[in-house]
Amino acid sequence: MVPERRRPSPRAGGGGMRGGAGGGGKLQARAAGHQGYFTAGLAALFLCLTALLVLLPLVLPPLPPPPLPLLLVPVGLMAVLLALALVPPSPRRACTEERAWHVRLGLEGEPGSSCSYM
């Protein structure tokens, strides 16, 4: 049997991502045609949006402040989310869900459960 030949890696030949000479002809050709993340049109769009955000507050008249209940909506949402994140689930509900999974899997009588079934 003839042993399989392994291809030399690009790093072994001196080529690679860090400016090595030779080795990555296809890779270098593909990288030269790569446009990047932002095109000229996208950069122009960002510049126009920035100009609008800077100039419109200078031109438009000031708005009256919103009513107080509307200002409390984000505070209330944050309080609810904080309560949901920090309050532990009730042990009774956790046992009910665990028992349902044990019944579905057919493991109802096996030890190893943290809940006592009645």
C-alpha positions as CSV (number, residue, x, y, z in Angstrom):
1,M,0.0,0.0,0.0
2,V,1.1,3.5,-0.8
3,P,0.9,5.9,2.1
4,E,-1.2,9.0,1.5
5,R,0.6,12.2,0.9
6,R,-0.4,15.2,3.0
7,R,-0.6,18.6,1.5
8,P,1.7,21.1,3.0
9,S,-0.1,23.7,5.1
10,P,0.1,27.4,4.0
11,R,2.0,28.2,7.3
12,A,4.7,25.7,6.6
13,G,5.5,27.3,3.3
14,G,5.8,30.8,4.8
15,G,2.4,31.9,3.5
16,G,-0.4,32.7,5.8
17,M,-2.5,35.5,7.1
18,R,0.4,37.6,8.5
19,G,2.1,38.8,5.4
20,G,4.0,35.6,4.5
21,A,5.4,35.5,1.0
22,G,3.8,33.1,-1.4
23,G,1.5,30.2,-0.8
24,G,-2.0,31.7,-0.8
25,G,-2.7,32.8,-4.4
26,K,-6.5,32.2,-4.3
27,L,-6.8,33.7,-0.8
28,Q,-4.9,36.8,-1.8
29,A,-7.0,37.2,-4.9
30,R,-10.2,36.8,-3.0
31,A,-9.1,39.3,-0.3
32,A,-8.2,41.9,-2.9
33,G,-11.8,41.9,-4.3
34,H,-13.4,42.0,-0.8
35,Q,-15.3,45.2,-0.3
36,G,-15.5,45.3,3.5
37,Y,-18.3,46.0,5.8
38,F,-19.2,49.6,4.8
39,T,-19.8,50.6,1.2
40,A,-19.7,54.2,0.1
41,G,-23.5,54.4,-0.1
42,L,-23.9,53.1,3.4
43,A,-21.3,55.6,4.7
44,A,-23.3,58.4,2.9
45,L,-26.5,57.2,4.5
46,F,-24.9,57.3,8.0
47,L,-23.6,60.8,7.3
48,C,-27.1,62.0,6.3
49,L,-28.7,60.5,9.4
50,T,-26.1,62.1,11.6
51,A,-26.7,65.5,10.0
52,L,-30.5,65.1,10.5
53,L,-30.1,64.2,14.1
54,V,-27.8,67.2,14.7
55,L,-29.8,69.8,12.7
56,L,-33.4,68.9,13.3
57,P,-33.5,69.7,17.0
58,L,-32.2,73.2,16.1
59,V,-34.9,73.8,13.6
60,L,-38.0,72.2,15.2
61,P,-39.9,73.9,18.0
62,P,-39.5,72.3,21.5
63,L,-42.1,69.8,22.5
64,P,-44.0,69.8,25.8
65,P,-43.1,67.2,28.3
66,P,-45.0,63.9,28.3
67,P,-47.6,63.2,31.0
68,L,-46.2,61.6,34.2
69,P,-47.9,58.1,33.7
70,L,-46.2,57.8,30.4
71,L,-42.9,58.4,32.0
72,L,-43.6,55.6,34.6
73,V,-44.2,52.9,32.0
74,P,-40.5,52.1,31.4
75,V,-39.9,52.1,35.2
76,G,-42.8,49.7,35.7
77,L,-41.5,47.4,33.0
78,M,-38.1,47.3,34.5
79,A,-39.5,46.5,38.0
80,V,-41.5,43.6,36.6
81,L,-38.5,42.2,34.7
82,L,-36.3,42.6,37.8
83,A,-38.9,40.8,39.9
84,L,-39.1,37.9,37.4
85,A,-35.4,37.6,37.3
86,L,-34.7,37.5,41.0
87,V,-37.7,35.8,42.5
88,P,-37.2,32.0,42.7
89,P,-39.9,29.7,41.4
90,S,-42.2,28.2,43.9
91,P,-41.2,24.7,45.0
92,R,-44.7,23.3,44.5
93,R,-44.7,24.3,40.8
94,A,-41.2,22.9,40.3
95,C,-42.3,19.6,41.8
96,T,-45.4,19.5,39.6
97,E,-43.4,20.1,36.5
98,E,-40.8,17.4,37.6
99,R,-43.6,14.9,38.2
100,A,-45.1,15.5,34.8
101,W,-41.7,14.8,33.2
102,H,-41.3,11.6,35.3
103,V,-44.8,10.4,34.3
104,R,-44.1,11.1,30.6
105,L,-40.8,9.3,30.7
106,G,-42.1,6.4,32.8
107,L,-39.8,7.1,35.7
108,E,-42.4,7.7,38.3
109,G,-41.4,5.1,40.9
110,E,-37.6,5.6,40.6
111,P,-35.5,7.3,43.3
112,G,-33.5,10.4,42.7
113,S,-36.3,12.9,42.7
114,S,-36.1,16.0,44.9
115,C,-39.8,16.0,45.3
116,S,-41.9,13.6,47.4
117,Y,-44.9,12.3,45.5
118,M,-48.1,11.6,47.4
